[in-house]
Amino acid sequence: MIEEPLLENLRIRSSEKWRRFSDEILPLPVAEMDFNIAPEIKAKLHSMVENSDTGYLGPVPELGLAFANFAADRWNWKVDPNLIRIASDVGSAIVEISRVLIPTGSEILINTPIYQNFANWIREVGCKPVELAMIESIDGNSRSFQLDFDGIERAYKSGVKAHFICNPHNPIGRVFTKSELEKIANLAHQYQVLIISDEIHGPLTYRNSGAGSFHPFLSISDEARSIGIAITSASKAWNLAGLKCAQFLSQSEEINEKLKSLPDAVHFRASLFGAISAVTAFNHSRDWLDQVIKILEAKSLFLYELLKAEIPDAYLYRPEFGFLGWIDLRALSLGDDPGKRYLTEAKVAFNSGHTYGDVGKGFVRLNFGTSDAIIEEAVARMKKVSKV
Ligand SMILES: Cc1ncc(COP(=O)(O)O)c(C=O)c1O
Protein backbone atom coordinates (compact mmCIF):
# COMPACT_ATOMS: atom_id res chain seq x y z
CA MET A 1 0.00 0.00 0.00
CA ILE A 2 1.46 3.34 -1.07
CA GLU A 3 0.86 5.99 1.55
CA GLU A 4 0.29 9.69 1.12
CA PRO A 5 3.63 11.44 1.75
CA LEU A 6 3.88 13.86 4.68
CA LEU A 7 5.44 17.27 4.19
CA GLU A 8 7.58 17.01 7.32
CA ASN A 9 9.19 13.81 6.00
CA LEU A 10 9.69 15.27 2.54
CA ARG A 11 11.42 18.35 3.92
CA ILE A 12 14.27 16.23 5.26
CA ARG A 13 14.98 14.68 1.85
CA SER A 14 18.18 15.91 0.23
CA SER A 15 17.12 15.75 -3.44
CA GLU A 16 17.05 18.89 -5.56
CA LYS A 17 13.28 19.23 -5.23
CA TRP A 18 13.64 19.63 -1.47
CA ARG A 19 16.90 21.57 -1.44
CA ARG A 20 16.34 24.24 -4.07
CA PHE A 21 13.87 26.37 -2.10
CA SER A 22 13.54 27.59 1.47
CA ASP A 23 10.89 26.00 3.70
CA GLU A 24 8.34 28.75 3.12
CA ILE A 25 8.09 27.66 -0.54
CA LEU A 26 5.94 24.66 -1.47
CA PRO A 27 7.93 22.93 -4.25
CA LEU A 28 6.09 21.28 -7.15
CA PRO A 29 8.67 21.38 -9.94
CA VAL A 30 11.34 18.70 -10.63
CA ALA A 31 10.09 15.42 -12.08
CA GLU A 32 10.41 13.08 -9.13
CA MET A 33 7.61 11.61 -7.04
CA ASP A 34 7.10 12.14 -3.33
CA PHE A 35 5.95 8.57 -2.58
CA ASN A 36 8.18 6.06 -0.79
CA ILE A 37 10.00 3.82 -3.23
CA ALA A 38 8.91 0.20 -3.87
CA PRO A 39 9.60 -2.14 -0.92
CA GLU A 40 11.40 -4.65 -3.18
CA ILE A 41 13.86 -1.97 -4.31
CA LYS A 42 14.33 -0.69 -0.78
CA ALA A 43 15.14 -4.21 0.42
CA LYS A 44 17.59 -4.78 -2.44
CA LEU A 45 19.41 -1.52 -1.74
CA HIS A 46 19.52 -2.29 2.00
CA SER A 47 21.08 -5.67 1.32
CA MET A 48 23.67 -4.17 -1.02
CA VAL A 49 24.65 -1.61 1.61
CA GLU A 50 24.78 -4.31 4.31
CA ASN A 51 27.15 -6.27 2.08
CA SER A 52 29.23 -3.17 1.23
CA ASP A 53 28.36 -3.91 -2.39
CA THR A 54 29.17 -0.35 -3.41
CA GLY A 55 31.79 -0.75 -6.12
CA TYR A 56 31.95 -0.07 -9.84
CA LEU A 57 29.41 -1.22 -12.38
CA GLY A 58 30.56 -4.18 -14.45
CA PRO A 59 28.54 -6.26 -16.92
CA VAL A 60 24.86 -6.56 -15.95
CA PRO A 61 23.30 -8.94 -18.49
CA GLU A 62 20.36 -9.38 -16.12
CA LEU A 63 19.30 -5.80 -16.81
CA GLY A 64 18.91 -6.45 -20.55
CA LEU A 65 16.91 -9.57 -19.72
CA ALA A 66 14.74 -7.79 -17.13
CA PHE A 67 13.92 -4.95 -19.52
CA ALA A 68 13.26 -7.32 -22.44
CA ASN A 69 10.82 -9.35 -20.30
CA PHE A 70 9.11 -6.21 -19.06
CA ALA A 71 8.80 -4.80 -22.61
CA ALA A 72 7.39 -8.10 -23.91
CA ASP A 73 4.87 -8.46 -21.07
CA ARG A 74 3.72 -4.84 -20.97
CA TRP A 75 3.93 -3.71 -24.56
CA ASN A 76 4.25 -6.89 -26.57
CA TRP A 77 7.56 -5.57 -27.84
CA LYS A 78 10.15 -8.23 -28.63
CA VAL A 79 13.65 -7.07 -27.82
CA ASP A 80 16.92 -8.98 -27.92
CA PRO A 81 18.30 -8.54 -24.36
CA ASN A 82 21.83 -8.40 -25.77
CA LEU A 83 21.04 -5.18 -27.63
CA ILE A 84 20.31 -3.23 -24.47
CA ARG A 85 22.99 -0.75 -23.52
CA ILE A 86 23.46 1.20 -20.32
CA ALA A 87 24.21 4.87 -19.62
CA SER A 88 24.14 6.92 -16.45
CA ASP A 89 20.91 8.71 -17.36
CA VAL A 90 18.69 9.48 -20.31
CA GLY A 91 20.34 12.86 -20.85
CA SER A 92 23.86 11.47 -21.06
CA ALA A 93 22.70 8.61 -23.32
CA ILE A 94 21.14 11.07 -25.77
CA VAL A 95 24.21 13.29 -25.74
CA GLU A 96 26.62 10.37 -26.29
CA ILE A 97 24.48 8.82 -29.04
CA SER A 98 24.21 12.19 -30.77
CA ARG A 99 27.99 12.64 -30.69
CA VAL A 100 28.41 9.39 -32.59
CA LEU A 101 25.48 9.59 -35.01
CA ILE A 102 24.78 13.26 -35.76
CA PRO A 103 27.32 15.58 -37.39
CA THR A 104 28.18 18.68 -35.36
CA GLY A 105 26.30 21.73 -36.61
CA SER A 106 23.23 19.73 -37.71
CA GLU A 107 19.69 20.92 -37.18
CA ILE A 108 17.59 18.72 -34.92
CA LEU A 109 13.80 18.94 -34.78
CA ILE A 110 11.80 19.10 -31.52
CA ASN A 111 8.06 19.47 -31.00
CA THR A 112 7.38 22.24 -28.53
CA PRO A 113 6.38 22.60 -25.76
CA ILE A 114 8.87 19.92 -24.79
CA TYR A 115 11.01 18.91 -21.80
CA GLN A 116 13.46 21.79 -21.61
CA ASN A 117 16.64 19.68 -21.66
CA PHE A 118 15.97 18.52 -25.23
CA ALA A 119 17.18 21.90 -26.50
CA ASN A 120 20.05 21.89 -23.97
CA TRP A 121 21.26 18.44 -25.08
CA ILE A 122 21.15 19.53 -28.73
CA ARG A 123 23.23 22.63 -27.97
CA GLU A 124 25.61 20.57 -25.82
CA VAL A 125 26.61 18.53 -28.89
CA GLY A 126 27.07 21.61 -31.06
CA CYS A 127 23.83 21.22 -32.99
CA LYS A 128 20.89 23.57 -33.47
CA PRO A 129 17.39 22.92 -32.11
CA VAL A 130 14.59 23.60 -34.59
CA GLU A 131 11.37 24.24 -32.65
CA LEU A 132 8.11 23.18 -34.23
CA ALA A 133 5.03 24.07 -32.20
CA MET A 134 2.39 21.42 -31.65
CA ILE A 135 -1.15 22.26 -32.71
CA GLU A 136 -3.87 22.64 -30.11
CA SER A 137 -7.08 20.76 -30.84
CA ILE A 138 -10.38 21.38 -29.07
CA ASP A 139 -13.09 18.76 -28.75
CA GLY A 140 -16.05 20.07 -26.75
CA ASN A 141 -14.64 20.98 -23.34
CA SER A 142 -11.51 18.96 -23.86
CA ARG A 143 -8.30 20.36 -25.28
CA SER A 144 -5.11 18.59 -26.33
CA PHE A 145 -2.04 18.95 -28.52
CA GLN A 146 -1.40 17.25 -31.85
CA LEU A 147 1.78 16.85 -33.86
CA ASP A 148 2.06 19.16 -36.86
CA PHE A 149 2.80 16.58 -39.57
CA ASP A 150 2.99 19.13 -42.39
CA GLY A 151 5.57 21.04 -40.36
CA ILE A 152 7.45 17.81 -39.61
CA GLU A 153 7.62 16.92 -43.31
CA ARG A 154 8.75 20.45 -44.19
CA ALA A 155 11.52 20.22 -41.60
CA TYR A 156 12.62 16.77 -42.79
CA LYS A 157 12.65 18.03 -46.39
CA SER A 158 14.69 21.07 -45.40
CA GLY A 159 17.44 18.79 -44.12
CA VAL A 160 17.17 18.29 -40.34
CA LYS A 161 19.39 15.33 -39.50
CA ALA A 162 17.48 14.08 -36.49
CA HIS A 163 14.18 14.44 -34.67
CA PHE A 164 14.09 14.05 -30.90
CA ILE A 165 10.66 12.84 -29.82
CA CYS A 166 9.33 12.62 -26.29
CA ASN A 167 7.16 9.49 -26.22
CA PRO A 168 5.06 9.95 -24.07
CA HIS A 169 5.33 13.72 -24.32
CA ASN A 170 6.38 15.82 -21.32
CA PRO A 171 4.90 18.38 -20.52
CA ILE A 172 1.62 18.12 -22.45
CA GLY A 173 0.71 14.73 -21.01
CA ARG A 174 0.04 12.93 -24.31
CA VAL A 175 0.81 9.33 -25.17
CA PHE A 176 1.15 9.19 -28.94
CA THR A 177 -1.08 6.77 -30.80
CA LYS A 178 0.21 3.98 -32.98
CA SER A 179 -0.92 5.82 -36.09
CA GLU A 180 0.89 9.04 -35.08
CA LEU A 181 4.09 7.08 -34.50
CA GLU A 182 3.62 5.24 -37.80
CA LYS A 183 3.40 8.58 -39.59
CA ILE A 184 6.63 9.77 -37.96
CA ALA A 185 8.35 6.48 -38.81
CA ASN A 186 7.25 6.56 -42.45
CA LEU A 187 8.29 10.17 -42.97
CA ALA A 188 11.60 9.70 -41.16
CA HIS A 189 12.31 6.60 -43.22
CA GLN A 190 11.47 8.45 -46.44
CA TYR A 191 13.78 11.38 -45.63
CA GLN A 192 16.35 9.31 -43.67
CA VAL A 193 16.01 11.32 -40.46
CA LEU A 194 17.27 9.72 -37.26
CA ILE A 195 14.57 9.43 -34.56
CA ILE A 196 15.73 9.55 -30.97
CA SER A 197 12.76 8.49 -28.86
CA ASP A 198 12.91 9.41 -25.17
CA GLU A 199 10.59 6.86 -23.51
CA ILE A 200 11.40 7.50 -19.88
CA HIS A 201 7.74 8.11 -18.93
CA GLY A 202 6.41 5.12 -20.93
CA PRO A 203 5.94 2.72 -17.99
CA LEU A 204 3.68 5.32 -16.29
CA THR A 205 1.01 5.33 -19.03
CA TYR A 206 -2.46 5.24 -17.45
CA ARG A 207 -4.46 2.11 -18.10
CA ASN A 208 -7.77 3.92 -18.56
CA SER A 209 -6.70 7.03 -20.45
CA GLY A 210 -7.88 7.69 -23.97
CA ALA A 211 -4.39 6.69 -25.08
CA GLY A 212 -5.12 3.03 -24.38
CA SER A 213 -1.55 1.89 -24.31
CA PHE A 214 2.00 3.12 -24.66
CA HIS A 215 3.71 2.19 -27.95
CA PRO A 216 7.51 2.03 -27.88
CA PHE A 217 8.68 3.69 -31.09
CA LEU A 218 10.76 0.70 -32.18
CA SER A 219 7.76 -1.61 -31.80
CA ILE A 220 5.90 0.29 -34.53
CA SER A 221 7.34 -1.03 -37.79
CA ASP A 222 10.42 -2.03 -39.76
CA GLU A 223 10.67 1.60 -40.90
CA ALA A 224 10.77 2.76 -37.26
CA ARG A 225 13.42 0.17 -36.39
CA SER A 226 15.58 1.20 -39.35
CA ILE A 227 15.86 4.87 -38.28
CA GLY A 228 15.14 4.89 -34.53
CA ILE A 229 16.82 4.61 -31.17
CA ALA A 230 14.91 4.28 -27.90
CA ILE A 231 16.15 5.59 -24.58
CA THR A 232 14.44 4.68 -21.36
CA SER A 233 15.00 4.21 -17.65
CA ALA A 234 13.31 2.92 -14.51
CA SER A 235 14.10 6.28 -12.93
CA LYS A 236 10.74 8.05 -13.45
CA ALA A 237 8.35 5.17 -12.93
CA TRP A 238 10.08 3.83 -9.80
CA ASN A 239 11.50 7.16 -8.64
CA LEU A 240 15.18 6.26 -8.84
CA ALA A 241 16.64 9.31 -10.60
CA GLY A 242 19.43 9.77 -8.05
CA LEU A 243 20.66 6.20 -8.63
CA LYS A 244 21.78 6.97 -12.17
CA CYS A 245 21.04 4.28 -14.68
CA ALA A 246 19.30 4.40 -18.07
CA GLN A 247 18.97 1.94 -20.95
CA PHE A 248 19.03 2.49 -24.69
CA LEU A 249 18.82 0.35 -27.78
CA SER A 250 18.59 0.24 -31.51
CA GLN A 251 17.20 -2.67 -33.50
CA SER A 252 19.00 -1.61 -36.69
CA GLU A 253 22.21 -3.44 -37.60
CA GLU A 254 23.55 -0.32 -39.28
CA ILE A 255 22.97 1.92 -36.25
CA ASN A 256 24.31 -0.72 -33.87
CA GLU A 257 27.47 -0.93 -35.92
CA LYS A 258 27.97 2.83 -35.48
CA LEU A 259 27.15 2.65 -31.76
CA LYS A 260 30.15 0.33 -31.33
CA SER A 261 32.30 3.45 -31.34
CA LEU A 262 30.70 4.72 -28.13
CA PRO A 263 33.29 4.87 -25.34
CA ASP A 264 33.09 2.02 -22.79
CA ALA A 265 32.74 4.72 -20.16
CA VAL A 266 29.15 5.36 -21.27
CA HIS A 267 28.34 2.04 -19.58
CA PHE A 268 30.49 2.16 -16.47
CA ARG A 269 29.67 5.74 -15.55
CA ALA A 270 26.22 4.46 -14.60
CA SER A 271 25.84 3.31 -11.02
CA LEU A 272 25.68 -0.17 -9.59
CA PHE A 273 22.78 0.86 -7.33
CA GLY A 274 20.88 2.19 -10.34
CA ALA A 275 21.42 -0.89 -12.50
CA ILE A 276 20.54 -3.43 -9.79
CA SER A 277 17.51 -1.37 -8.72
CA ALA A 278 16.32 -1.26 -12.34
CA VAL A 279 16.58 -5.07 -12.54
CA THR A 280 14.49 -5.34 -9.36
CA ALA A 281 11.99 -2.78 -10.69
CA PHE A 282 11.40 -4.48 -14.05
CA ASN A 283 11.31 -8.00 -12.56
CA HIS A 284 9.73 -7.64 -9.14
CA SER A 285 8.06 -4.26 -8.66
CA ARG A 286 5.34 -4.42 -11.25
CA ASP A 287 2.48 -4.52 -8.71
CA TRP A 288 3.89 -1.43 -7.07
CA LEU A 289 4.03 0.28 -10.48
CA ASP A 290 0.39 -0.63 -11.14
CA GLN A 291 -0.58 0.92 -7.80
CA VAL A 292 1.33 4.10 -8.61
CA ILE A 293 -0.33 4.36 -12.03
CA LYS A 294 -3.78 4.07 -10.43
CA ILE A 295 -2.90 6.66 -7.79
CA LEU A 296 -1.54 9.10 -10.36
CA GLU A 297 -4.53 8.71 -12.62
CA ALA A 298 -6.83 9.48 -9.67
CA LYS A 299 -4.67 12.45 -8.67
CA SER A 300 -4.73 13.88 -12.18
CA LEU A 301 -8.53 13.84 -12.02
CA PHE A 302 -8.47 15.31 -8.50
CA LEU A 303 -6.29 18.20 -9.72
CA TYR A 304 -8.45 18.71 -12.80
CA GLU A 305 -11.63 18.97 -10.72
CA LEU A 306 -9.99 21.12 -8.08
CA LEU A 307 -8.75 23.64 -10.63
CA LYS A 308 -12.13 23.67 -12.37
CA ALA A 309 -13.83 24.48 -9.05
CA GLU A 310 -11.25 26.89 -7.59
CA ILE A 311 -9.65 28.58 -10.61
CA PRO A 312 -11.97 27.92 -13.55
CA ASP A 313 -9.88 30.05 -15.89
CA ALA A 314 -6.87 27.75 -15.44
CA TYR A 315 -6.94 24.76 -17.78
CA LEU A 316 -5.19 21.46 -17.06
CA TYR A 317 -4.67 19.31 -20.18
CA ARG A 318 -5.82 15.84 -19.12
CA PRO A 319 -2.65 13.79 -18.57
CA GLU A 320 -2.52 10.30 -20.07
CA PHE A 321 0.54 9.25 -18.06
CA GLY A 322 2.72 10.14 -15.12
CA PHE A 323 2.67 12.95 -12.64
CA LEU A 324 3.13 16.11 -14.71
CA GLY A 325 0.35 18.60 -15.37
CA TRP A 326 0.54 21.27 -18.08
CA ILE A 327 -1.65 24.21 -17.13
CA ASP A 328 -2.75 27.05 -19.39
CA LEU A 329 -3.08 30.26 -17.35
CA ARG A 330 -3.33 32.72 -20.21
CA ALA A 331 -6.97 33.50 -19.43
CA LEU A 332 -5.85 34.79 -16.01
CA SER A 333 -3.62 37.48 -17.56
CA LEU A 334 -0.65 36.69 -15.31
CA GLY A 335 1.88 37.55 -18.01
CA ASP A 336 4.37 35.38 -19.90
CA ASP A 337 5.78 33.83 -16.73
CA PRO A 338 3.02 33.04 -14.25
CA GLY A 339 5.44 30.65 -12.50
CA LYS A 340 7.50 33.62 -11.35
CA ARG A 341 4.47 35.38 -9.95
CA TYR A 342 3.32 32.25 -8.08
CA LEU A 343 6.78 31.86 -6.61
CA THR A 344 7.19 35.43 -5.44
CA GLU A 345 3.59 36.25 -4.50
CA ALA A 346 2.23 32.89 -3.32
CA LYS A 347 5.37 30.95 -2.31
CA VAL A 348 4.57 27.96 -4.50
CA ALA A 349 7.09 26.72 -7.09
CA PHE A 350 6.26 25.23 -10.49
CA ASN A 351 8.24 24.96 -13.74
CA SER A 352 7.73 28.04 -15.89
CA GLY A 353 6.09 27.18 -19.20
CA HIS A 354 8.33 29.34 -21.40
CA THR A 355 11.31 27.11 -20.60
CA TYR A 356 9.62 24.38 -22.70
CA GLY A 357 9.71 26.57 -25.83
CA ASP A 358 8.21 29.90 -26.81
CA VAL A 359 4.75 28.38 -27.03
CA GLY A 360 4.86 27.73 -23.29
CA LYS A 361 4.53 31.38 -22.37
CA GLY A 362 1.63 31.81 -19.96
CA PHE A 363 1.76 28.16 -18.82
CA VAL A 364 3.22 26.28 -15.86
CA ARG A 365 4.08 22.62 -15.32
CA LEU A 366 3.04 21.18 -11.99
CA ASN A 367 4.15 17.88 -10.44
CA PHE A 368 1.16 16.13 -8.84
CA GLY A 369 3.10 13.01 -7.76
CA THR A 370 2.52 14.01 -4.16
CA SER A 371 -0.19 14.05 -1.47
CA ASP A 372 -3.68 15.42 -2.05
CA ALA A 373 -2.98 17.81 0.86
CA ILE A 374 0.03 19.31 -0.95
CA ILE A 375 -1.93 19.56 -4.21
CA GLU A 376 -4.76 21.35 -2.35
CA GLU A 377 -2.33 23.71 -0.68
CA ALA A 378 -0.66 24.47 -4.03
CA VAL A 379 -3.99 25.34 -5.64
CA ALA A 380 -5.00 27.44 -2.63
CA ARG A 381 -1.75 29.40 -2.99
CA MET A 382 -2.30 29.78 -6.76
CA LYS A 383 -5.76 31.13 -6.08
CA LYS A 384 -4.34 34.04 -4.11
CA VAL A 385 -2.52 35.27 -7.20
CA SER A 386 -5.30 34.44 -9.61
CA LYS A 387 -7.67 36.69 -7.67
CA VAL A 388 -5.62 39.81 -8.18
C1 LIG B 1 11.19 13.40 -20.94
C2 LIG B 1 12.32 13.36 -19.99
N1 LIG B 1 13.50 12.87 -20.39
C3 LIG B 1 14.56 12.82 -19.56
C4 LIG B 1 14.47 13.28 -18.27
C5 LIG B 1 15.68 13.24 -17.42
O1 LIG B 1 16.10 11.94 -17.30
P1 LIG B 1 17.55 11.59 -16.76
O2 LIG B 1 17.60 12.09 -15.35
O3 LIG B 1 17.59 10.10 -16.85
O4 LIG B 1 18.51 12.27 -17.67
C6 LIG B 1 13.26 13.78 -17.81
C7 LIG B 1 13.16 14.30 -16.43
O5 LIG B 1 12.26 14.98 -16.08
C8 LIG B 1 12.17 13.81 -18.68
O6 LIG B 1 10.98 14.28 -18.29
The ligand as a Tripos MOL2 file, in Angstrom:
@<TRIPOS>MOLECULE
LIG
   16    16     1     0     0
SMALL
NO_CHARGES

@<TRIPOS>ATOM
      1 C1         11.1950   13.3950  -20.9430 C.3       1 LIG1
      2 C2         12.3180   13.3560  -19.9860 C.ar      1 LIG1
      3 N1         13.4990   12.8750  -20.3930 N.ar      1 LIG1
      4 C3         14.5650   12.8190  -19.5620 C.ar      1 LIG1
      5 C4         14.4690   13.2750  -18.2690 C.ar      1 LIG1
      6 C5         15.6780   13.2350  -17.4170 C.3       1 LIG1
      7 O1         16.1010   11.9380  -17.2970 O.3       1 LIG1
      8 P1         17.5460   11.5930  -16.7600 P.3       1 LIG1
      9 O2         17.6010   12.0880  -15.3530 O.co2     1 LIG1
     10 O3         17.5920   10.1000  -16.8470 O.co2     1 LIG1
     11 O4         18.5100   12.2710  -17.6670 O.co2     1 LIG1
     12 C6         13.2570   13.7830  -17.8050 C.ar      1 LIG1
     13 C7         13.1600   14.2960  -16.4270 C.2       1 LIG1
     14 O5         12.2610   14.9770  -16.0770 O.2       1 LIG1
     15 C8         12.1670   13.8130  -18.6810 C.ar      1 LIG1
     16 O6         10.9800   14.2760  -18.2910 O.3       1 LIG1
@<TRIPOS>BOND
     1     1     2 1
     2     2     3 ar
     3     2    15 ar
     4     3     4 ar
     5     4     5 ar
     6     5     6 1
     7     5    12 ar
     8     6     7 1
     9     7     8 1
    10     8     9 2
    11     8    10 1
    12     8    11 1
    13    12    13 1
    14    12    15 ar
    15    13    14 2
    16    15    16 1
@<TRIPOS>SUBSTRUCTURE
     1 LIG1         1 GROUP 0 **** ****
